[in-house]
Amino acid sequence: MNAQPHALEAKPGDDDGLTPEQVDQLRRDRDEINARYPDPADQASREAAFEVALRLLRGEQGVVEGLAETRAQAKVAAAKALAGLQQAALMTVEWNAPPNRHNPNGEGAFARRAGVDRMLVRKWGGKK
């Protein structure tokens, strides 16, 4: 899914190979997508939704199946990463060290580095 960088800002129909009716539909879709994802942080979601709208209007086959496969692969990758982070925590965190914001081997430091909640790290270590 390779949205052109200008896809959401461009006028639908610019080199899209769509009929005038499809261009009108794509404009409506673009406006709806922009309304659904108004936050600037949602740029990737806007682009993904717009790319799917464009692909479906072009009549591409297998769009849904391809997205389902991508999602399934992402779930496996996320599960592997989480299992790896848990193992790393079990091997590197100083579980009995007193809470110290500056301890590079403490639960909080590990959680920040791993991008997870500290309570999850504590759960992995059998803490409550």
C-alpha positions, 0 to 999 in steps of 0.5 A, spaced: 500 500 500 503 505 497 499 512 497 502 517 493 505 522 498 500 527 495 494 523 495 490 526 501 491 533 499 491 532 491 485 533 487 482 526 486 483 524 479 490 527 478 493 521 474 488 516 478 485 513 472 478 513 474 472 515 471 469 522 473 464 518 477 469 515 481 473 521 482 467 524 485 466 518 490 474 519 491 473 526 493 467 524 498 471 518 501 477 523 502 473 528 506 470 522 510 477 520 511 479 526 513 473 527 518 474 521 521 482 522 522 482 529 524 488 529 528 495 530 525 498 524 529 493 520 525 496 521 518 498 514 517 491 512 518 488 517 513 493 515 508 492 507 509 484 509 508 485 513 502 489 508 499 484 502 500 479 507 497 483 508 491 484 501 490 477 499 491 475 504 486 480 502 481 477 495 482 483 491 485 482 484 487 484 481 494 484 488 497 481 485 503 485 479 503 491 482 503 490 487 509 487 481 513 494 478 511 498 484 513 494 484 520 495 477 521 503 478 520 503 484 525 499 480 530 504 475 530 510 480 530 507 484 536 506 477 540 514 475 538 516 482 540 512 482 547 515 475 549 522 477 547 521 484 551 518 479 557 524 475 557 529 481 557 525 484 563 526 477 566 533 477 565 535 484 566 531 488 571 533 488 578 527 486 581 529 487 588 532 494 587 529 499 591 525 504 587 529 509 584 528 513 578 535 513 576 536 506 576 538 504 569 536 496 571 530 498 574 523 496 572 521 503 570 527 504 566 526 498 563 518 500 561 521 506 558 526 503 554 521 498 552 515 502 551 510 498 555 507 500 562 511 499 568 505 495 571 506 490 565 513 489 567 512 488 574 507 483 572 512 479 568 516 479 574 511 476 579 510 483 582 503 486 584 
